[in-house]
């Protein structure tokens, strides 16, 4: 699979929707996680990321403009022991709670499906990084309608053991902007990760469409110690 430029992928797509990037830093010493949200409606754009313990949550920038919190207010990132979970919806909590009970990442997501927002039926995208004994692995998942059929859910899970330094995978909800948004297709894209956290954050934020971008989360986790650095960008400050 071709190794792609994240900057070009984002600049050439006005509306990938919500996206997750996971991979390993160029030096191979840190795991990299990024999650961004975009919006076309007033309700979707009326959000910010705020820190919540070791994770983050979304909240309304202007509570008076919040018309429907059901699919936009959630915890995108939660930490369970040595696992960092990142998703585009409240399935973060599903994964967190069921893994506490001994289920796997994939088993936890068997209890969920795509969002009930027809005609788009937005996919639920999820990821998890696990660091143990100086080694890191990660997983990605997408739950989506079968070509827009709300009666059928297609489930895909991808696992990456001991990933290569300087690269990662990128998955997002929509292929491109359209009246009815087409779901992401195929395997998560293989992308270059060749920057430290501040430059990586700036590149992502500046590459997202100016009209549609809402918030960005970036975290670098030291594989040896488990310590992490986090950056948050919000269009609504």
C-alpha positions as CSV (number, residue, x, y, z in Angstrom):
1,X,0.0,0.0,0.0
2,X,1.3,3.4,-1.0
3,X,2.6,5.6,1.8
4,X,0.6,8.8,1.7
5,X,1.0,12.4,2.8
6,X,-1.5,13.3,5.5
7,X,-1.2,16.9,4.6
8,X,-2.2,16.2,1.0
9,X,-5.0,13.8,2.0
10,X,-6.6,16.5,4.2
11,X,-6.0,19.5,1.9
12,X,-7.6,17.6,-1.0
13,X,-10.8,16.7,0.9
14,X,-13.0,19.4,2.1
15,X,-15.1,17.1,4.3
16,X,-13.6,13.8,5.5
17,X,-15.9,14.2,8.5
18,X,-14.3,12.8,11.6
19,X,-10.9,11.2,11.5
20,X,-8.5,9.0,13.5
21,X,-4.8,8.7,12.9
22,X,-2.7,6.2,14.9
23,X,1.0,5.3,14.3
24,X,4.5,5.5,15.6
25,X,6.9,8.5,15.6
26,X,9.8,8.7,13.2
27,X,12.3,7.9,16.0
28,X,10.1,4.9,17.0
29,X,10.0,6.0,20.7
30,X,6.4,7.3,20.8
31,X,2.9,6.2,19.8
32,X,1.0,8.9,18.0
33,X,-2.8,9.4,18.2
34,X,-4.8,12.2,16.5
35,X,-8.6,12.7,16.3
36,X,-10.4,15.5,14.6
37,X,-14.0,16.5,14.1
38,X,-15.6,18.6,11.4
39,X,-19.1,20.0,10.9
40,X,-21.4,21.4,8.3
41,X,-24.4,22.3,10.5
42,X,-24.6,24.9,13.3
43,X,-25.1,22.1,15.8
44,X,-22.1,20.2,14.7
45,X,-19.8,23.2,14.6
46,X,-20.9,24.4,18.1
47,X,-18.4,22.2,19.9
48,X,-15.0,22.2,21.6
49,X,-12.7,19.6,23.0
50,X,-11.9,19.8,26.7
51,X,-9.6,17.7,28.9
52,X,-11.4,15.2,31.1
53,X,-8.9,13.3,33.4
54,X,-6.5,11.4,31.1
55,X,-9.0,11.7,28.2
56,X,-11.1,14.4,26.6
57,X,-14.8,15.1,26.0
58,X,-16.8,17.4,23.7
59,X,-19.0,20.1,25.0
60,X,-21.1,22.9,23.5
61,X,-19.2,26.1,22.8
62,X,-22.5,28.0,23.1
63,X,-25.1,26.0,25.1
64,X,-27.9,28.2,23.7
65,X,-27.2,26.9,20.2
66,X,-27.1,23.2,21.2
67,X,-30.2,21.7,19.4
68,X,-29.4,18.0,19.7
69,X,-26.6,16.6,21.9
70,X,-27.3,12.9,21.1
71,X,-24.5,12.3,18.5
72,X,-22.2,15.2,19.2
73,X,-21.6,15.3,23.0
74,X,-19.4,12.3,24.1
75,X,-15.9,11.3,25.3
76,X,-13.7,10.7,22.2
77,X,-10.7,9.6,24.3
78,X,-10.5,7.5,27.5
79,X,-7.6,5.6,29.1
80,X,-8.0,2.1,30.6
81,X,-4.8,1.1,32.3
82,X,-2.2,0.8,29.5
83,X,-4.8,1.3,26.7
84,X,-5.8,4.5,25.1
85,X,-9.2,4.4,23.4
86,X,-10.3,6.9,20.7
87,X,-13.6,7.0,18.8
88,X,-16.0,9.3,17.1
89,X,-18.9,8.6,19.5
90,X,-20.2,7.2,22.7
91,X,-18.8,3.8,21.7
92,X,-15.7,5.0,23.6
93,X,-17.6,4.2,26.8
94,X,-18.8,0.9,25.4
95,X,-15.2,-0.2,24.7
96,X,-14.0,1.1,28.0
97,X,-16.7,-0.6,30.1
98,X,-16.7,-4.0,28.3
99,X,-13.0,-4.3,28.2
100,X,-13.0,-3.7,32.0
101,X,-15.2,-6.8,32.1
102,X,-12.7,-8.8,30.0
103,X,-14.0,-8.5,26.5
104,X,-11.7,-7.5,23.6
105,X,-11.8,-4.4,21.5
106,X,-13.6,-6.2,18.7
107,X,-16.0,-8.0,21.0
108,X,-17.0,-4.7,22.6
109,X,-17.9,-3.2,19.3
110,X,-20.1,-6.1,18.3
111,X,-22.7,-4.5,20.6
112,X,-22.7,-1.3,18.4
113,X,-23.4,-0.3,14.9
114,X,-23.3,2.9,12.7
115,X,-25.1,6.1,13.8
116,X,-28.9,6.4,13.2
117,X,-28.5,9.6,11.2
118,X,-30.0,8.6,7.8
119,X,-29.5,9.1,5.0
120,X,-25.8,9.4,5.9
121,X,-25.7,6.6,8.5
122,X,-22.4,7.9,9.7
123,X,-19.8,5.1,10.4
124,X,-18.6,4.6,13.9
125,X,-14.8,4.7,13.7
126,X,-12.7,3.5,16.7
127,X,-9.1,3.0,17.6
128,X,-7.0,1.7,20.5
129,X,-3.3,1.8,21.4
130,X,-1.9,-0.7,23.9
131,X,1.6,-0.3,25.4
132,X,3.2,-3.1,27.3
133,X,6.8,-4.0,28.3
134,X,8.2,-1.4,25.9
135,X,6.1,-2.6,23.0
136,X,3.1,-1.0,21.3
137,X,0.3,-2.4,19.2
138,X,-2.9,-0.7,17.9
139,X,-6.3,-1.5,16.5
140,X,-8.8,0.3,14.3
141,X,-12.4,-0.4,13.5
142,X,-15.2,0.9,11.3
143,X,-18.9,0.0,11.6
144,X,-20.9,1.1,8.6
145,X,-24.1,0.5,6.8
146,X,-23.9,-1.8,3.8
147,X,-23.8,0.7,1.0
148,X,-26.4,2.9,2.7
149,X,-28.7,0.0,3.7
150,X,-29.7,0.7,7.3
151,X,-30.8,-2.9,7.8
152,X,-27.3,-4.3,7.4
153,X,-24.1,-3.4,9.3
154,X,-20.6,-4.1,7.9
155,X,-17.9,-4.5,10.6
156,X,-14.2,-4.3,9.9
157,X,-11.4,-4.5,12.5
158,X,-7.7,-4.0,11.6
159,X,-4.8,-4.8,14.0
160,X,-1.3,-3.6,13.8
161,X,1.4,-5.3,15.9
162,X,4.7,-3.6,16.6
163,X,4.1,-1.0,13.8
164,X,6.9,0.5,11.8
165,X,8.4,3.8,12.9
166,X,7.5,7.0,10.9
167,X,4.2,5.8,9.7
168,X,0.6,5.2,10.7
169,X,-2.9,4.6,9.6
170,X,-5.7,7.1,8.9
171,X,-9.4,6.3,8.9
172,X,-12.2,8.8,8.5
173,X,-16.0,8.7,8.3
174,X,-16.7,10.0,4.8
175,X,-15.1,9.6,1.4
176,X,-15.8,13.2,0.4
177,X,-18.3,16.0,0.7
178,X,-21.8,15.4,-0.9
179,X,-25.4,15.9,-0.2
180,X,-25.6,12.3,1.0
181,X,-22.2,11.6,2.5
182,X,-20.6,8.3,1.2
183,X,-18.9,6.2,3.9
184,X,-15.2,5.5,4.0
185,X,-14.2,2.5,2.0
186,X,-11.3,0.1,2.2
187,X,-8.4,-0.4,4.6
188,X,-7.2,2.5,6.7
189,X,-4.8,4.6,4.7
190,X,-1.0,4.2,5.3
191,X,0.4,7.7,6.1
192,X,3.7,9.3,6.9
193,X,4.3,10.5,10.5
194,X,7.6,12.4,10.4
195,X,7.1,15.3,12.8
196,X,7.3,16.0,16.5
197,X,4.0,16.8,18.3
198,X,3.8,20.6,17.8
199,X,4.7,20.5,14.1
200,X,2.4,17.5,13.6
201,X,-0.5,19.3,15.3
202,X,0.1,22.4,13.3
203,X,0.2,20.5,10.1
204,X,-3.0,18.7,10.8
205,X,-4.9,21.8,11.9
206,X,-3.7,23.9,9.0
207,X,-4.6,21.1,6.5
208,X,-8.2,20.8,7.6
209,X,-10.8,22.8,5.6
210,X,-11.1,26.2,7.3
211,X,-14.9,26.3,7.0
212,X,-15.6,22.8,8.3
213,X,-12.9,22.1,10.9
214,X,-14.1,22.2,14.5
215,X,-11.5,20.5,16.9
216,X,-8.3,18.5,17.0
217,X,-6.7,16.3,19.6
218,X,-3.1,15.0,19.3
219,X,-1.3,12.8,21.8
220,X,2.2,11.4,21.8
221,X,2.8,8.5,24.3
222,X,6.3,7.5,25.3
223,X,6.5,3.7,24.7
224,X,9.2,3.2,27.4
225,X,7.5,5.1,30.2
226,X,3.8,5.5,29.2
227,X,4.0,9.3,29.8
228,X,2.2,11.4,27.3
229,X,1.9,14.9,25.8
230,X,-1.4,16.2,24.5
231,X,-2.4,19.1,22.3
232,X,-5.9,20.4,21.7
233,X,-7.0,22.8,19.0
234,X,-10.5,24.4,18.9
235,X,-11.9,26.7,16.3
236,X,-14.3,28.1,18.9
237,X,-12.0,29.5,21.6
